[in-house]
Amino acid sequence: MKARVEKELCTSCGLCAETCPDVFEMGSDDIAKVKTDPVPASAEGCCKEAAEGCPAEAIKME
Protein backbone atom coordinates (compact mmCIF):
# COMPACT_ATOMS: atom_id res chain seq x y z
CA MET A 1 0.00 0.00 0.00
CA LYS A 2 1.11 3.53 -0.77
CA ALA A 3 -0.05 6.80 0.72
CA ARG A 4 0.35 10.30 -0.60
CA VAL A 5 -0.63 13.75 0.59
CA GLU A 6 -2.09 16.23 -1.87
CA LYS A 7 -0.21 19.28 -0.63
CA GLU A 8 -2.62 21.78 -2.12
CA LEU A 9 -5.43 20.29 0.01
CA CYS A 10 -3.53 19.89 3.29
CA THR A 11 -4.75 22.28 6.00
CA SER A 12 -1.81 21.62 8.35
CA CYS A 13 -4.02 20.27 11.12
CA GLY A 14 -1.53 17.51 12.01
CA LEU A 15 -4.18 14.86 12.58
CA CYS A 16 -2.44 12.36 10.30
CA ALA A 17 0.89 12.73 12.11
CA GLU A 18 -0.86 12.25 15.46
CA THR A 19 -2.90 9.27 14.23
CA CYS A 20 -0.11 7.48 12.36
CA PRO A 21 3.33 8.88 13.22
CA ASP A 22 5.07 5.89 11.62
CA VAL A 23 3.86 7.06 8.21
CA PHE A 24 3.14 10.80 8.40
CA GLU A 25 5.02 13.82 9.69
CA MET A 26 4.62 17.56 9.42
CA GLY A 27 7.22 19.18 7.17
CA SER A 28 9.05 22.42 7.86
CA ASP A 29 6.38 24.13 5.75
CA ASP A 30 3.66 22.73 8.09
CA ILE A 31 2.34 20.52 5.30
CA ALA A 32 1.95 16.81 6.02
CA LYS A 33 4.23 14.43 4.21
CA VAL A 34 4.66 10.67 3.93
CA LYS A 35 7.77 9.38 5.70
CA THR A 36 7.82 5.85 4.31
CA ASP A 37 6.93 4.29 0.97
CA PRO A 38 5.43 1.77 0.81
CA VAL A 39 3.45 1.85 4.04
CA PRO A 40 4.66 -0.93 6.38
CA ALA A 41 2.07 -3.65 6.92
CA SER A 42 2.12 -2.92 10.64
CA ALA A 43 1.00 0.68 9.99
CA GLU A 44 -1.71 0.06 7.38
CA GLY A 45 -4.53 0.29 9.94
CA CYS A 46 -3.51 3.65 11.37
CA CYS A 47 -2.73 4.94 7.88
CA LYS A 48 -6.27 4.17 6.72
CA GLU A 49 -7.60 5.77 9.91
CA ALA A 50 -5.57 8.92 9.19
CA ALA A 51 -6.87 9.07 5.61
CA GLU A 52 -10.47 8.62 6.73
CA GLY A 53 -10.08 11.24 9.47
CA CYS A 54 -8.38 13.88 7.34
CA PRO A 55 -10.77 16.87 7.34
CA ALA A 56 -9.45 18.07 3.99
CA GLU A 57 -9.43 14.62 2.37
CA ALA A 58 -5.81 15.30 1.39
CA ILE A 59 -4.55 11.75 1.98
CA LYS A 60 -4.91 9.32 -0.90
CA MET A 61 -4.35 5.58 -0.60
CA GLU A 62 -3.16 3.39 -3.46
VEXSE-725218 format. One record per atom (N, C-alpha, C, CB): residue number from 1; residue in one letter; chain; x, y, z. Coordinates in steps of 0.02 Angstrom, whole numbers. Glycine has a CB too. Layout:
N
R  seq  type  mol       u       v       w
R  NUM     A    A       X       Y       Z
...
// end
This chain:
62
R  seq  type  mol       u       v       w
R    1     M    A      42     -59       0
R    1     M    A       0       0       0
R    1     M    A      44      62       0
R    1     M    A     -48       0      60
R    2     K    A      21     112     -37
R    2     K    A      55     176     -39
R    2     K    A       8     231     -15
R    2     K    A      82     192    -110
R    3     A    A      36     282      15
R    3     A    A      -2     340      36
R    3     A    A      31     402       7
R    3     A    A      -7     345     114
R    4     R    A     -10     451      -8
R    4     R    A      17     515     -30
R    4     R    A     -26     571      -3
R    4     R    A      21     518    -108
R    5     V    A       4     629       5
R    5     V    A     -31     688      30
R    5     V    A     -35     738     -27
R    5     V    A       4     718      92
R    6     E    A     -95     759     -43
R    6     E    A    -104     811     -93
R    6     E    A     -92     878     -58
R    6     E    A    -177     809    -127
R    7     K    A     -33     905     -68
R    7     K    A     -10     964     -31
R    7     K    A     -57    1024     -38
R    7     K    A      58     983     -55
R    8     E    A     -87    1031     -96
R    8     E    A    -131    1089    -106
R    8     E    A    -196    1084     -65
R    8     E    A    -148    1096    -179
R    9     L    A    -212    1024     -41
R    9     L    A    -271    1015       0
R    9     L    A    -257    1015      75
R    9     L    A    -305     950     -18
R   10     C    A    -195    1001      94
R   10     C    A    -176     994     165
R   10     C    A    -189    1060     202
R   10     C    A    -102     973     171
R   11     T    A    -222    1055     259
R   11     T    A    -238    1114     300
R   11     T    A    -191    1120     360
R   11     T    A    -310    1111     323
R   12     S    A    -141    1078     364
R   12     S    A     -90    1081     418
R   12     S    A    -118    1067     487
R   12     S    A     -58    1148     418
R   13     C    A    -171    1027     491
R   13     C    A    -201    1013     556
R   13     C    A    -159     965     598
R   13     C    A    -271     985     547
R   14     G    A    -120     922     565
R   14     G    A     -76     876     600
R   14     G    A    -110     812     623
R   14     G    A     -48     909     659
R   15     L    A    -173     802     607
R   15     L    A    -209     743     629
R   15     L    A    -176     679     604
R   15     L    A    -281     745     605
R   16     C    A    -153     678     543
R   16     C    A    -122     618     515
R   16     C    A     -58     599     553
R   16     C    A    -106     628     441
R   17     A    A     -18     649     569
R   17     A    A      45     636     606
R   17     A    A      31     612     677
R   17     A    A      88     700     608
R   18     E    A     -23     636     707
R   18     E    A     -43     612     773
R   18     E    A     -72     542     770
R   18     E    A     -93     660     804
R   19     T    A    -111     528     718
R   19     T    A    -145     464     711
R   19     T    A     -97     409     690
R   19     T    A    -201     469     661
R   20     C    A     -51     425     646
R   20     C    A      -6     374     618
R   20     C    A      65     403     609
R   20     C    A     -33     348     550
R   21     P    A     100     413     665
R   21     P    A     166     444     661
R   21     P    A     219     401     626
R   21     P    A     190     460     730
R   22     D    A     206     337     618
R   22     D    A     253     294     581
R   22     D    A     253     309     506
R   22     D    A     237     221     593
R   23     V    A     200     340     482
R   23     V    A     193     353     410
R   23     V    A     195     428     394
R   23     V    A     128     323     385
R   24     F    A     164     469     436
R   24     F    A     157     540     420
R   24     F    A     196     584     469
R   24     F    A      83     560     421
R   25     E    A     220     640     443
R   25     E    A     251     691     485
R   25     E    A     236     759     454
R   25     E    A     328     680     491
R   26     M    A     242     810     495
R   26     M    A     231     878     471
R   26     M    A     298     905     447
R   26     M    A     200     924     526
R   27     G    A     300     931     387
R   27     G    A     361     959     359
R   27     G    A     376    1028     387
R   27     G    A     356     963     283
R   28     S    A     433    1055     370
R   28     S    A     453    1121     393
R   28     S    A     406    1176     368
R   28     S    A     524    1136     371
R   29     D    A     368    1160     315
R   29     D    A     319    1207     288
R   29     D    A     250    1196     317
R   29     D    A     315    1200     212
R   30     D    A     246    1154     370
R   30     D    A     183    1137     405
R   30     D    A     134    1100     360
R   30     D    A     150    1199     431
R   31     I    A     158    1068     308
R   31     I    A     117    1026     265
R   31     I    A     136     954     281
R   31     I    A     128    1043     189
R   32     A    A      85     911     286
R   32     A    A      98     841     301
R   32     A    A     135     808     244
R   32     A    A      31     803     314
R   33     K    A     177     759     262
R   33     K    A     212     721     211
R   33     K    A     217     649     233
R   33     K    A     282     752     196
R   34     V    A     226     605     184
R   34     V    A     233     534     196
R   34     V    A     306     519     210
R   34     V    A     207     491     136
R   35     K    A     320     484     266
R   35     K    A     388     469     285
R   35     K    A     414     405     255
R   35     K    A     393     465     360
R   36     T    A     370     358     238
R   36     T    A     391     292     216
R   36     T    A     349     268     157
R   36     T    A     387     243     273
R   37     D    A     381     239     109
R   37     D    A     347     215      49
R   37     D    A     379     149      27
R   37     D    A     349     267      -9
R   38     P    A     343      95      26
R   38     P    A     271      88      40
R   38     P    A     258      90     116
R   38     P    A     245      24      10
R   39     V    A     193      93     132
R   39     V    A     172      93     202
R   39     V    A     186      23     231
R   39     V    A      97     111     209
R   40     P    A     221      19     288
R   40     P    A     233     -47     319
R   40     P    A     167     -80     337
R   40     P    A     277     -39     382
R   41     A    A     164    -145     331
R   41     A    A     103    -182     346
R   41     A    A      79    -168     417
R   41     A    A     115    -257     338
R   42     S    A     125    -159     463
R   42     S    A     106    -146     532
R   42     S    A      73     -78     542
R   42     S    A     168    -151     576
R   43     A    A      78     -33     494
R   43     A    A      50      34     499
R   43     A    A     -10      45     453
R   43     A    A     103      86     485
R   44     E    A     -31      -6     417
R   44     E    A     -86       3     369
R   44     E    A    -150      25     403
R   44     E    A     -97     -61     331
R   45     G    A    -165      -3     461
R   45     G    A    -227      15     497
R   45     G    A    -229      88     516
R   45     G    A    -234     -28     558
R   46     C    A    -175     112     547
R   46     C    A    -175     182     569
R   46     C    A    -171     229     508
R   46     C    A    -117     196     617
R   47     C    A    -141     206     454
R   47     C    A    -136     247     394
R   47     C    A    -206     257     364
R   47     C    A     -89     214     342
R   48     K    A    -245     203     361
R   48     K    A    -314     209     336
R   48     K    A    -355     254     381
R   48     K    A    -346     139     331
R   49     E    A    -344     247     447
R   49     E    A    -380     289     495
R   49     E    A    -363     362     484
R   49     E    A    -363     268     567
R   50     A    A    -299     377     472
R   50     A    A    -278     446     460
R   50     A    A    -311     473     396
R   50     A    A    -202     450     454
R   51     A    A    -313     432     344
R   51     A    A    -343     453     281
R   51     A    A    -418     467     290
R   51     A    A    -332     401     226
R   52     E    A    -452     422     326
R   52     E    A    -523     431     337
R   52     E    A    -538     491     381
R   52     E    A    -553     368     368
R   53     G    A    -493     507     427
R   53     G    A    -504     562     473
R   53     G    A    -481     629     448
R   53     G    A    -470     548     536
R   54     C    A    -445     631     393
R   54     C    A    -419     694     367
R   54     C    A    -477     741     348
R   54     C    A    -373     682     305
R   55     P    A    -482     799     381
R   55     P    A    -538     843     367
R   55     P    A    -536     874     297
R   55     P    A    -540     899     418
R   56     A    A    -478     875     266
R   56     A    A    -472     904     199
R   56     A    A    -472     850     144
R   56     A    A    -409     945     195
R   57     E    A    -474     787     165
R   57     E    A    -471     731     118
R   57     E    A    -409     735      75
R   57     E    A    -534     729      75
R   58     A    A    -353     755     106
R   58     A    A    -291     765      70
R   58     A    A    -249     702      63
R   58     A    A    -250     818     103
R   59     I    A    -266     649     101
R   59     I    A    -228     587      99
R   59     I    A    -260     539      51
R   59     I    A    -222     556     170
R   60     K    A    -222     514       4
R   60     K    A    -246     466     -45
R   60     K    A    -209     401     -35
R   60     K    A    -236     493    -117
R   61     M    A    -245     346     -39
R   61     M    A    -217     279     -30
R   61     M    A    -217     243     -97
R   61     M    A    -257     238      23
R   62     E    A    -163     208    -110
R   62     E    A    -158     169    -173
R   62     E    A    -139      98    -157
R   62     E    A    -106     201    -222
// end
